Structures are given as C-alpha cells and as structure tokens.
C-alpha cells in the first residue's frame, strides 16, 4: 500500500502536465494583440513602444520580450504585445499578423528583456 500511493501521485501529476501542455495556444508562445481582451486583462496597454514598418525587402525583425510593437505594412497595421514565452524559437510574422498583412515570409526574433533577469 505504501508504494501504491506515491505511484498514483506521480501518474496523476504526469497526466496533468501532459494535458496542460496540450492546451497551449499560439498566444501562450508568442504573446497577444495589444488590446485588453476583457476587463480582467485591462492592464494591457495598446500604446506601442515602437513601430516597425514591413516592406517587400523586410526578411526579419527583432523585438524584445514584453515589448509592444506596432507593425505597419501597405496602409494596414496591428499592434502586438510580446508577453508570451520569454524567448520562443524564431517564428513567421504570419502566425500573429492578420490574414493577408504581408505577402512574404518575415521571421520574428524575440530577445529577452531586462524583466527576464530580475535583480
């Protein structure tokens, strides 16, 4: 009986961690639109730290974790709050941009910010 309880606890925790990992959404990794999706999340500001213009020659952009970026391209724009995983793998801008925002691949690199290294 003594061995059964620890094994049951380990199995339960393992199953919980697997289901939590399966529930990850792209916004968990990359961040979220810089507008409050609800009153509970109203602390998110839509004021951009800077603006990045995307044109036909843009191949990549560098941003920092917790930075709010306004992306502009061909008269369209969107603002993104990079509050996801501290340093995800590079990803394509099309994963967070509105459909048709840019017609070619633009790689986004997210660097850690000073908030990632307290003290």
PyMOL commands that set and color helices and strands:
alter all, ss='L'
color gray80, all
select helices_A, chain A and resi 2-22+26-30+39-41+93-95+114-116
alter helices_A, ss='H'
color red, helices_A
select strands_A, chain A and resi 32-33+50-53+60-64+68-73+76-81+91-92+107-111
alter strands_A, ss='S'
color yellow, strands_A
deselect
rebuild
show_as cartoon
